[in-house]
Amino acid sequence: MINSYAYYDALSISLKLSDTKPSISEIELHLFGYLACLLSLYKRRPASTWKYEFALTKYAFPFSPSLHKAIDALIINRYFVTHEGIVKTTSTATSEYRELTEFSLYSEREEFLEVACSCALVIPGGNIRDSLTNLPPIKSQMRLEQSADILGDISIRILHDHFEFLYNIIGRTTEDLIIPALAWLYYLDLMGDG
Amino acid sequence: MAKLELNTEVMEEIAERLWIRKVEIHYGSEGMNALRSLMTSLKKIFQYIEPETITGSLIVFVRLHRKTFEIDRLKSRDIISAEALPQNYKAVARSKNSLIEVHPDGTMTFWTNANISRESLASEALVYIYESKVDNLMLGGVLEQLPNPSRSHASVFSVPTYRDLDLALEKYDSRMARNSSCLILQEAWFDEKRLFLKSKPESIMRDSLLQFLRSSLGAEIRPEQYVDDSHPCDIKVTWMLTNRIAFIEIKWLGKSRDPTGHITTNYAEGRARDGAQQLADYLDRNISHSPINETMGYLVVLDARRRGLKQNTSSLSVKLAMWYRDKEIKFDPNYHEQRPDFKTPCRMFCEPIY
Protein backbone atom coordinates (compact mmCIF):
# COMPACT_ATOMS: atom_id res chain seq x y z
CA MET A 1 0.00 0.00 0.00
CA ILE A 2 1.52 3.30 -1.07
CA ASN A 3 1.39 6.17 1.36
CA SER A 4 -0.25 8.88 -0.70
CA TYR A 5 1.41 11.68 1.30
CA ALA A 6 4.85 10.20 0.66
CA TYR A 7 3.92 9.85 -3.00
CA TYR A 8 2.99 13.51 -3.19
CA ASP A 9 6.07 14.63 -1.26
CA ALA A 10 8.46 12.66 -3.48
CA LEU A 11 6.92 14.20 -6.56
CA SER A 12 6.85 17.72 -5.14
CA ILE A 13 10.43 17.65 -3.85
CA SER A 14 11.88 16.22 -7.04
CA LEU A 15 10.16 18.83 -9.21
CA LYS A 16 11.29 21.66 -6.95
CA LEU A 17 14.91 20.49 -6.74
CA SER A 18 15.21 19.60 -10.42
CA ASP A 19 14.61 23.21 -11.34
CA THR A 20 18.06 24.16 -10.04
CA LYS A 21 20.05 20.98 -9.52
CA PRO A 22 21.61 19.07 -12.41
CA SER A 23 20.96 15.80 -10.62
CA ILE A 24 18.97 14.60 -7.61
CA SER A 25 19.71 11.48 -5.66
CA GLU A 26 17.12 9.36 -3.93
CA ILE A 27 18.96 10.07 -0.70
CA GLU A 28 18.25 13.77 -1.19
CA LEU A 29 14.54 13.11 -1.58
CA HIS A 30 14.56 11.49 1.84
CA LEU A 31 16.67 14.28 3.31
CA PHE A 32 14.40 17.09 2.16
CA GLY A 33 11.29 15.15 3.05
CA TYR A 34 12.70 14.82 6.55
CA LEU A 35 13.53 18.53 6.73
CA ALA A 36 10.02 19.43 5.58
CA CYS A 37 8.60 17.17 8.29
CA LEU A 38 10.71 18.91 10.94
CA LEU A 39 9.61 22.32 9.72
CA SER A 40 5.99 21.29 10.16
CA LEU A 41 6.80 20.86 13.85
CA TYR A 42 7.84 24.51 13.97
CA LYS A 43 4.27 25.37 13.08
CA ARG A 44 3.19 23.28 16.08
CA ARG A 45 1.71 20.49 14.04
CA PRO A 46 1.98 17.08 15.76
CA ALA A 47 4.53 14.77 14.15
CA SER A 48 1.74 12.30 13.44
CA THR A 49 0.16 14.76 10.99
CA TRP A 50 3.07 14.22 8.61
CA LYS A 51 1.56 10.77 8.06
CA TYR A 52 4.76 8.78 7.70
CA GLU A 53 7.94 8.21 9.69
CA PHE A 54 11.67 8.52 9.31
CA ALA A 55 14.52 6.43 10.58
CA LEU A 56 18.26 7.04 10.59
CA THR A 57 20.34 4.52 8.71
CA LYS A 58 23.64 3.42 10.18
CA TYR A 59 25.31 5.64 7.62
CA ALA A 60 23.55 8.64 9.16
CA PHE A 61 21.05 9.30 6.39
CA PRO A 62 17.41 10.02 7.15
CA PHE A 63 15.32 7.39 5.46
CA SER A 64 11.60 6.73 5.13
CA PRO A 65 10.32 3.35 4.01
CA SER A 66 7.14 5.07 2.86
CA LEU A 67 9.07 7.48 0.67
CA HIS A 68 11.10 4.62 -0.71
CA LYS A 69 7.95 2.76 -1.75
CA ALA A 70 6.48 5.94 -3.16
CA ILE A 71 9.55 6.48 -5.32
CA ASP A 72 9.20 2.94 -6.63
CA ALA A 73 5.56 3.64 -7.45
CA LEU A 74 6.50 6.83 -9.27
CA ILE A 75 8.98 4.87 -11.33
CA ILE A 76 6.40 2.23 -12.17
CA ASN A 77 3.95 4.95 -13.12
CA ARG A 78 6.66 6.48 -15.31
CA TYR A 79 6.81 9.81 -13.55
CA PHE A 80 10.40 9.07 -12.48
CA VAL A 81 13.32 7.39 -14.15
CA THR A 82 16.35 6.38 -12.13
CA HIS A 83 19.90 5.38 -12.87
CA GLU A 84 22.46 4.46 -10.21
CA GLY A 85 20.56 6.27 -7.45
CA ILE A 86 19.92 9.43 -9.49
CA VAL A 87 16.29 10.39 -9.99
CA LYS A 88 14.87 12.33 -12.90
CA THR A 89 11.30 13.41 -13.47
CA THR A 90 9.66 12.65 -16.77
CA SER A 91 7.63 15.07 -18.86
CA THR A 92 4.35 13.81 -17.36
CA ALA A 93 5.42 14.34 -13.74
CA THR A 94 4.38 17.99 -13.68
CA SER A 95 0.80 17.32 -14.75
CA GLU A 96 0.50 14.55 -12.15
CA TYR A 97 1.76 16.94 -9.52
CA ARG A 98 -0.64 19.70 -10.55
CA GLU A 99 -3.59 17.36 -10.29
CA LEU A 100 -2.58 16.34 -6.79
CA THR A 101 -2.11 19.92 -5.58
CA GLU A 102 -5.83 20.45 -5.99
CA PHE A 103 -6.39 18.26 -2.96
CA SER A 104 -6.23 20.32 0.21
CA LEU A 105 -4.71 17.49 2.23
CA TYR A 106 -1.61 17.78 0.06
CA SER A 107 -1.61 21.54 -0.41
CA GLU A 108 -1.27 21.98 3.36
CA ARG A 109 2.18 20.41 3.13
CA GLU A 110 3.39 22.65 0.34
CA GLU A 111 4.69 25.39 2.61
CA PHE A 112 7.04 22.97 4.37
CA LEU A 113 8.17 21.26 1.19
CA GLU A 114 8.82 24.58 -0.53
CA VAL A 115 10.82 25.99 2.37
CA ALA A 116 12.85 22.79 2.75
CA CYS A 117 13.80 22.87 -0.93
CA SER A 118 14.47 26.62 -0.80
CA CYS A 119 17.00 26.04 1.98
CA ALA A 120 18.91 23.94 -0.55
CA LEU A 121 19.42 27.08 -2.63
CA VAL A 122 21.78 28.56 -0.04
CA ILE A 123 23.03 25.58 1.94
CA PRO A 124 24.54 22.50 0.23
CA GLY A 125 22.65 19.28 0.82
CA GLY A 126 25.65 17.73 2.56
CA ASN A 127 25.73 20.57 5.07
CA ILE A 128 22.00 20.27 5.69
CA ARG A 129 22.36 16.57 6.33
CA ASP A 130 25.27 17.14 8.71
CA SER A 131 23.32 19.89 10.49
CA LEU A 132 20.27 17.69 11.04
CA THR A 133 22.38 14.84 12.34
CA ASN A 134 23.86 17.20 14.95
CA LEU A 135 20.66 17.00 16.98
CA PRO A 136 21.57 15.27 20.28
CA PRO A 137 19.37 12.18 20.11
CA ILE A 138 20.50 11.50 16.58
CA LYS A 139 24.14 11.92 17.55
CA SER A 140 23.66 9.28 20.25
CA GLN A 141 22.13 6.88 17.79
CA MET A 142 24.97 7.46 15.39
CA ARG A 143 27.53 6.62 18.06
CA LEU A 144 25.67 3.40 18.75
CA GLU A 145 25.36 2.82 15.00
CA GLN A 146 21.68 2.18 15.44
CA SER A 147 19.01 2.46 12.85
CA ALA A 148 16.07 3.87 14.70
CA ASP A 149 13.10 6.14 14.51
CA ILE A 150 14.45 9.65 14.71
CA LEU A 151 11.22 11.33 15.61
CA GLY A 152 10.74 9.69 18.95
CA ASP A 153 9.54 11.50 22.05
CA ILE A 154 12.95 12.87 22.99
CA SER A 155 13.64 14.22 19.54
CA ILE A 156 10.31 15.96 19.35
CA ARG A 157 10.70 17.56 22.77
CA ILE A 158 14.11 18.89 21.82
CA LEU A 159 12.82 20.19 18.52
CA HIS A 160 9.93 21.90 20.25
CA ASP A 161 12.38 23.63 22.59
CA HIS A 162 14.49 24.82 19.66
CA PHE A 163 11.49 26.00 17.73
CA GLU A 164 9.80 27.69 20.62
CA PHE A 165 12.91 29.72 21.26
CA LEU A 166 13.23 30.56 17.58
CA TYR A 167 9.62 31.61 17.40
CA ASN A 168 10.07 33.95 20.34
CA ILE A 169 13.07 35.71 18.80
CA ILE A 170 12.10 35.60 15.10
CA GLY A 171 8.75 34.01 14.51
CA ARG A 172 6.60 36.67 16.06
CA THR A 173 7.74 39.23 13.49
CA THR A 174 7.76 37.14 10.36
CA GLU A 175 5.32 35.04 8.43
CA ASP A 176 7.89 33.49 6.13
CA LEU A 177 9.00 30.11 7.40
CA ILE A 178 12.28 30.19 5.48
CA ILE A 179 13.66 32.76 7.93
CA PRO A 180 13.52 30.62 11.07
CA ALA A 181 14.36 27.57 8.96
CA LEU A 182 17.67 29.05 7.81
CA ALA A 183 18.43 30.46 11.26
CA TRP A 184 17.98 26.99 12.70
CA LEU A 185 20.12 25.26 10.06
CA TYR A 186 22.92 27.81 10.43
CA TYR A 187 22.75 27.27 14.19
CA LEU A 188 22.99 23.49 13.87
CA ASP A 189 25.85 23.82 11.39
CA LEU A 190 27.75 26.14 13.73
CA MET A 191 27.19 23.96 16.78
CA GLY A 192 28.30 20.92 14.85
CA ASP A 193 31.73 22.47 14.24
CA GLY A 194 32.36 22.69 17.98
CA MET B 1 13.37 13.82 29.98
CA ALA B 2 16.53 14.93 28.18
CA LYS B 3 17.14 18.63 28.72
CA LEU B 4 17.98 20.67 25.66
CA GLU B 5 21.38 22.29 25.72
CA LEU B 6 20.34 25.07 23.40
CA ASN B 7 22.92 27.78 23.27
CA THR B 8 20.53 30.70 23.36
CA GLU B 9 23.25 33.33 22.97
CA VAL B 10 24.46 31.78 19.75
CA MET B 11 20.96 31.37 18.43
CA GLU B 12 20.14 35.00 19.22
CA GLU B 13 23.27 36.23 17.53
CA ILE B 14 22.53 34.19 14.41
CA ALA B 15 18.99 35.52 14.32
CA GLU B 16 20.18 39.09 14.82
CA ARG B 17 22.63 38.92 11.91
CA LEU B 18 20.55 36.73 9.62
CA TRP B 19 20.80 38.13 6.12
CA ILE B 20 17.47 36.80 4.95
CA ARG B 21 15.72 38.50 7.82
CA LYS B 22 17.21 41.79 6.61
CA VAL B 23 15.69 41.17 3.18
CA GLU B 24 12.27 41.00 4.78
CA ILE B 25 12.94 44.05 6.92
CA HIS B 26 14.02 46.16 3.95
CA TYR B 27 11.69 44.86 1.26
CA GLY B 28 8.83 43.03 2.98
CA SER B 29 7.02 40.06 1.50
CA GLU B 30 7.56 41.43 -1.99
CA GLY B 31 11.29 41.25 -1.35
CA MET B 32 10.99 37.67 -0.12
CA ASN B 33 9.22 36.67 -3.31
CA ALA B 34 11.88 38.45 -5.34
CA LEU B 35 14.54 36.67 -3.29
CA ARG B 36 13.19 33.25 -4.19
CA SER B 37 13.22 34.18 -7.86
CA LEU B 38 16.71 35.59 -7.51
CA MET B 39 18.13 32.55 -5.71
CA THR B 40 16.64 30.15 -8.25
CA SER B 41 18.12 32.17 -11.09
CA LEU B 42 21.52 32.36 -9.43
CA LYS B 43 21.59 28.57 -9.16
CA LYS B 44 20.86 28.33 -12.86
CA ILE B 45 23.39 31.04 -13.78
CA PHE B 46 26.18 29.35 -11.86
CA GLN B 47 25.35 26.01 -13.42
CA TYR B 48 26.67 27.47 -16.65
CA ILE B 49 29.06 30.18 -15.46
CA GLU B 50 31.94 29.22 -13.21
CA PRO B 51 32.16 31.88 -10.48
CA GLU B 52 35.92 31.31 -10.17
CA THR B 53 36.30 32.92 -13.59
CA ILE B 54 34.66 36.18 -12.49
CA THR B 55 37.45 38.57 -11.61
CA GLY B 56 35.37 41.72 -12.01
CA SER B 57 31.86 41.83 -10.62
CA LEU B 58 28.55 40.30 -11.57
CA ILE B 59 25.35 42.03 -10.48
CA VAL B 60 22.09 40.12 -10.74
CA PHE B 61 18.84 41.82 -9.85
CA VAL B 62 15.09 41.30 -9.72
CA ARG B 63 12.95 44.34 -10.24
CA LEU B 64 10.52 45.03 -7.43
CA HIS B 65 6.82 45.43 -8.16
CA ARG B 66 5.68 48.74 -9.55
CA LYS B 67 9.24 49.97 -9.81
CA THR B 68 9.90 51.23 -13.28
CA PHE B 69 13.32 52.36 -14.29
CA GLU B 70 15.35 52.02 -17.41
CA ILE B 71 18.91 50.96 -17.97
CA ASP B 72 20.48 51.80 -21.29
CA ARG B 73 19.71 48.78 -23.43
CA LEU B 74 22.19 49.70 -26.10
CA LYS B 75 24.75 47.22 -24.87
CA SER B 76 22.31 44.64 -23.61
CA ARG B 77 21.30 41.23 -24.88
CA ASP B 78 18.16 39.29 -24.13
CA ILE B 79 18.81 35.72 -23.07
CA ILE B 80 16.17 33.02 -22.99
CA SER B 81 17.89 30.76 -20.51
CA ALA B 82 21.06 30.51 -18.45
CA GLU B 83 22.33 27.84 -20.84
CA ALA B 84 23.07 30.55 -23.39
CA LEU B 85 25.09 32.65 -20.95
CA PRO B 86 28.60 31.25 -21.67
CA GLN B 87 28.32 32.38 -25.28
CA ASN B 88 27.37 35.89 -24.18
CA TYR B 89 29.26 36.33 -20.93
CA LYS B 90 32.74 35.72 -22.21
CA ALA B 91 36.17 35.90 -20.62
CA VAL B 92 36.79 39.59 -21.24
CA ALA B 93 33.43 40.59 -19.75
CA ARG B 94 34.14 38.61 -16.60
CA SER B 95 36.96 40.94 -15.66
CA LYS B 96 34.61 43.92 -15.83
CA ASN B 97 31.27 44.85 -14.25
CA SER B 98 28.44 42.88 -15.77
CA LEU B 99 24.75 43.06 -15.09
CA ILE B 100 21.89 40.60 -15.41
CA GLU B 101 18.23 41.38 -14.88
CA VAL B 102 16.04 38.37 -14.15
CA HIS B 103 12.50 38.73 -15.51
CA PRO B 104 9.38 37.14 -14.00
CA ASP B 105 9.26 34.52 -16.76
CA GLY B 106 12.85 33.44 -16.04
CA THR B 107 14.40 35.07 -19.10
CA MET B 108 17.24 37.51 -18.60
CA THR B 109 18.72 40.66 -19.98
CA PHE B 110 22.48 40.88 -19.91
CA TRP B 111 24.78 43.91 -19.99
CA THR B 112 28.56 43.85 -20.31
CA ASN B 113 30.62 46.60 -18.80
CA ALA B 114 27.57 48.17 -17.19
CA ASN B 115 27.89 51.57 -15.58
CA ILE B 116 25.26 51.82 -12.90
CA SER B 117 24.99 52.97 -9.31
CA ARG B 118 24.50 49.95 -7.09
CA GLU B 119 22.82 52.02 -4.41
CA SER B 120 20.31 53.46 -6.88
CA LEU B 121 19.62 50.03 -8.28
CA ALA B 122 19.08 48.63 -4.78
CA SER B 123 16.34 51.17 -4.13
CA GLU B 124 14.36 49.76 -7.04
CA ALA B 125 15.33 46.11 -7.07
CA LEU B 126 16.68 43.26 -5.01
CA VAL B 127 20.36 43.24 -5.90
CA TYR B 128 22.92 40.44 -5.67
CA ILE B 129 26.62 41.09 -6.30
CA TYR B 130 29.35 38.50 -6.83
CA GLU B 131 32.70 40.15 -6.33
CA SER B 132 36.09 39.07 -4.99
CA LYS B 133 34.80 35.50 -4.79
CA VAL B 134 32.08 36.47 -2.32
CA ASP B 135 28.26 36.43 -2.53
CA ASN B 136 26.60 39.64 -1.39
CA LEU B 137 23.19 41.28 -1.27
CA MET B 138 22.76 45.03 -1.32
CA LEU B 139 20.47 45.71 1.64
CA GLY B 140 19.66 49.18 2.91
CA GLY B 141 22.58 50.62 0.97
CA VAL B 142 24.99 48.20 2.65
CA LEU B 143 26.74 45.23 1.10
CA GLU B 144 25.71 42.19 3.14
CA GLN B 145 27.91 39.13 2.69
CA LEU B 146 26.11 35.80 2.50
CA PRO B 147 27.57 32.98 4.60
CA ASN B 148 29.20 30.22 2.57
CA PRO B 149 29.14 26.99 4.58
CA SER B 150 31.46 25.09 2.28
CA ARG B 151 35.05 25.66 1.15
CA SER B 152 34.29 23.57 -1.91
CA HIS B 153 31.86 26.14 -3.27
CA ALA B 154 33.18 29.25 -4.97
CA SER B 155 29.71 30.66 -4.49
CA VAL B 156 26.86 29.59 -2.23
CA PHE B 157 24.86 29.15 -5.44
CA SER B 158 27.42 27.20 -7.42
CA VAL B 159 28.16 23.55 -7.97
CA PRO B 160 31.44 22.44 -6.38
CA THR B 161 33.70 21.74 -9.33
CA TYR B 162 36.93 23.63 -9.71
CA ARG B 163 37.11 24.46 -6.03
CA ASP B 164 36.95 20.72 -5.32
CA LEU B 165 39.78 20.16 -7.79
CA ASP B 166 41.82 22.95 -6.18
CA LEU B 167 41.47 21.29 -2.80
CA ALA B 168 42.30 17.88 -4.26
CA LEU B 169 45.50 19.22 -5.81
CA GLU B 170 46.49 20.82 -2.50
CA LYS B 171 46.06 17.46 -0.83
CA TYR B 172 48.01 15.65 -3.53
CA ASP B 173 50.84 18.12 -3.08
CA SER B 174 51.04 17.77 0.68
CA ARG B 175 50.20 14.08 1.04
CA MET B 176 51.56 12.43 -2.09
CA ALA B 177 54.04 14.53 -4.02
CA ARG B 178 56.05 16.15 -1.25
CA ASN B 179 57.37 12.91 0.25
CA SER B 180 56.54 10.65 -2.72
CA SER B 181 54.11 8.77 -0.51
CA CYS B 182 52.20 7.52 -3.53
CA LEU B 183 53.37 4.03 -4.46
CA ILE B 184 52.95 4.85 -8.12
CA LEU B 185 55.00 8.02 -7.88
CA GLN B 186 57.78 6.20 -6.04
CA GLU B 187 58.41 4.29 -9.27
CA ALA B 188 59.44 7.52 -10.99
CA TRP B 189 62.71 7.79 -9.04
CA PHE B 190 65.98 6.43 -10.31
CA ASP B 191 67.71 6.32 -6.92
CA GLU B 192 66.69 5.79 -3.32
CA LYS B 193 67.63 9.29 -2.30
CA ARG B 194 65.36 10.75 -4.96
CA LEU B 195 68.03 12.87 -6.57
CA PHE B 196 67.34 11.76 -10.12
CA LEU B 197 64.19 10.74 -11.90
CA LYS B 198 63.96 7.83 -14.26
CA SER B 199 64.01 8.60 -17.95
CA LYS B 200 60.57 9.64 -19.26
CA PRO B 201 58.69 9.59 -15.95
CA GLU B 202 55.68 11.42 -17.43
CA SER B 203 53.27 8.51 -17.61
CA ILE B 204 54.05 7.47 -14.03
CA MET B 205 53.40 10.98 -12.78
CA ARG B 206 50.18 11.19 -14.75
CA ASP B 207 48.96 7.84 -13.43
CA SER B 208 49.78 8.86 -9.86
CA LEU B 209 47.76 12.05 -10.05
CA LEU B 210 45.01 10.34 -12.01
CA GLN B 211 44.46 7.70 -9.37
CA PHE B 212 44.44 10.24 -6.58
CA LEU B 213 41.90 12.46 -8.30
CA ARG B 214 39.65 9.50 -9.07
CA SER B 215 39.47 8.69 -5.39
CA SER B 216 38.92 12.33 -4.40
CA LEU B 217 36.51 13.85 -6.88
CA GLY B 218 32.96 13.12 -7.92
CA ALA B 219 33.84 13.63 -11.56
CA GLU B 220 34.97 11.68 -14.59
CA ILE B 221 38.76 11.66 -14.72
CA ARG B 222 40.46 10.49 -17.90
CA PRO B 223 44.02 10.37 -19.15
CA GLU B 224 44.48 12.09 -22.44
CA GLN B 225 46.44 10.44 -25.21
CA TYR B 226 48.46 12.80 -27.33
CA VAL B 227 51.07 12.48 -30.00
CA ASP B 228 52.62 15.95 -30.13
CA ASP B 229 53.04 19.12 -28.16
CA SER B 230 50.04 20.70 -29.84
CA HIS B 231 47.81 18.59 -27.60
CA PRO B 232 49.49 18.83 -24.21
CA CYS B 233 46.70 17.98 -21.85
CA ASP B 234 47.51 15.00 -19.62
CA ILE B 235 44.31 14.65 -17.66
CA LYS B 236 40.78 15.71 -18.49
CA VAL B 237 38.26 16.20 -15.68
CA THR B 238 34.56 16.33 -16.56
CA TRP B 239 31.86 17.05 -14.00
CA MET B 240 28.85 15.14 -15.19
CA LEU B 241 25.53 16.93 -15.64
CA THR B 242 27.35 20.28 -15.71
CA ASN B 243 29.21 22.11 -18.44
CA ARG B 244 32.49 22.18 -16.47
CA ILE B 245 35.70 20.68 -17.80
CA ALA B 246 39.26 20.97 -16.52
CA PHE B 247 42.43 20.18 -18.40
CA ILE B 248 45.50 19.34 -16.36
CA GLU B 249 48.93 19.58 -17.92
CA ILE B 250 51.78 18.00 -15.97
CA LYS B 251 55.40 19.07 -16.36
CA TRP B 252 58.37 17.84 -14.38
CA LEU B 253 61.60 19.63 -13.61
CA GLY B 254 64.91 18.09 -12.65
CA LYS B 255 67.32 15.56 -14.14
CA SER B 256 66.57 12.07 -15.34
CA ARG B 257 68.77 9.07 -15.89
CA ASP B 258 68.36 6.13 -18.23
CA PRO B 259 68.91 2.52 -17.01
CA THR B 260 72.61 2.78 -17.79
CA GLY B 261 72.89 5.77 -15.47
CA HIS B 262 73.47 8.45 -18.07
CA ILE B 263 71.72 11.76 -17.57
CA THR B 264 69.21 11.94 -20.37
CA THR B 265 67.23 15.07 -19.64
CA ASN B 266 67.70 18.25 -17.65
CA TYR B 267 64.59 20.37 -17.30
CA ALA B 268 64.91 23.79 -15.68
CA GLU B 269 62.18 26.33 -15.03
CA GLY B 270 61.91 27.23 -18.70
CA ARG B 271 60.15 23.91 -19.15
CA ALA B 272 57.38 25.08 -16.86
CA ARG B 273 57.00 28.27 -18.90
CA ASP B 274 56.79 26.17 -22.07
CA GLY B 275 54.05 24.14 -20.41
CA ALA B 276 52.11 27.30 -19.60
CA GLN B 277 52.35 28.45 -23.22
CA GLN B 278 51.24 25.08 -24.54
CA LEU B 279 48.31 24.96 -22.15
CA ALA B 280 47.21 28.49 -23.06
CA ASP B 281 47.34 27.61 -26.76
CA TYR B 282 45.37 24.44 -26.12
CA LEU B 283 42.70 26.33 -24.18
CA ASP B 284 42.35 28.79 -27.06
CA ARG B 285 41.85 25.96 -29.52
CA ASN B 286 39.37 24.27 -27.20
CA ILE B 287 37.19 27.38 -26.84
CA SER B 288 36.33 27.35 -30.52
CA HIS B 289 35.47 23.65 -30.42
CA SER B 290 33.32 23.74 -27.28
CA PRO B 291 31.83 27.21 -26.78
CA ILE B 292 29.11 26.00 -24.41
CA ASN B 293 31.50 24.36 -21.96
CA GLU B 294 33.26 26.18 -19.17
CA THR B 295 36.91 25.10 -19.30
CA MET B 296 39.71 25.66 -16.83
CA GLY B 297 43.39 24.94 -17.40
CA TYR B 298 45.68 23.68 -14.65
CA LEU B 299 49.46 23.47 -14.94
CA VAL B 300 50.93 21.08 -12.40
CA VAL B 301 54.71 21.21 -12.08
CA LEU B 302 56.39 18.36 -10.26
CA ASP B 303 59.64 19.96 -9.17
CA ALA B 304 62.48 17.48 -8.64
CA ARG B 305 65.31 19.96 -9.09
CA ARG B 306 68.44 19.60 -6.95
CA ARG B 307 71.42 21.95 -7.02
CA GLY B 308 74.78 20.68 -8.08
CA LEU B 309 73.71 17.33 -9.54
CA LYS B 310 76.40 15.84 -11.73
CA GLN B 311 76.79 12.56 -13.57
CA ASN B 312 78.54 10.88 -10.63
CA THR B 313 76.54 12.49 -7.81
CA SER B 314 75.30 9.95 -5.30
CA SER B 315 74.48 12.25 -2.40
CA LEU B 316 74.01 15.90 -1.63
CA SER B 317 74.09 18.13 1.39
CA VAL B 318 70.74 19.20 2.83
CA LYS B 319 71.32 22.71 1.56
CA LEU B 320 71.89 21.66 -2.03
CA ALA B 321 69.24 18.94 -2.02
CA MET B 322 66.58 21.36 -0.81
CA TRP B 323 67.86 24.38 -2.73
CA TYR B 324 64.80 24.73 -4.92
CA ARG B 325 62.18 23.93 -2.29
CA ASP B 326 61.00 27.53 -1.98
CA LYS B 327 62.14 28.81 -5.35
CA GLU B 328 58.96 29.74 -7.12
CA ILE B 329 58.91 29.85 -10.90
CA LYS B 330 58.42 33.18 -12.62
CA PHE B 331 55.95 32.90 -15.41
CA ASP B 332 56.04 35.36 -18.25
CA PRO B 333 53.47 35.73 -19.69
CA ASN B 334 51.60 35.18 -16.44
CA TYR B 335 48.54 33.60 -17.98
CA HIS B 336 46.98 32.94 -14.59
CA GLU B 337 46.71 36.68 -14.03
CA GLN B 338 45.64 37.47 -17.56
CA ARG B 339 43.10 34.75 -18.24
CA PRO B 340 40.11 33.71 -16.12
CA ASP B 341 40.35 30.17 -17.51
CA PHE B 342 43.94 29.59 -16.36
CA LYS B 343 44.58 28.68 -12.75
CA THR B 344 47.68 29.70 -10.87
CA PRO B 345 50.30 27.05 -11.74
CA CYS B 346 50.70 24.51 -9.01
CA ARG B 347 54.34 23.72 -8.25
CA MET B 348 54.84 20.67 -6.09
CA PHE B 349 58.35 20.24 -4.74
CA CYS B 350 59.21 16.56 -4.43
CA GLU B 351 61.60 16.32 -1.52
CA PRO B 352 64.71 14.18 -1.64
CA ILE B 353 65.95 11.93 1.12
CA TYR B 354 69.13 13.21 2.69
Interface residues (C-beta under 8 A of the other chain):
Chain A: D19 T20 K21 P22 S23 S118 L121 V122 I123 P124 G126 N127 P136 P137 I154 R157 I158 D161 H162 F165 L166 I169 I170 T174 E175 D176 I178 I179 L182 A183 Y186 Y187 D189 L190 M191
Chain B: M1 A2 L4 E5 L6 N7 T8 V10 M11 E12 I14 A15 L18 I20 R21 E24 S29 M32 R36 M39 T40 L42 K43 K44 Q47 L146 P147 P149 S150 S152 H153 V156 F157 V159 P160 M240 L241 T242
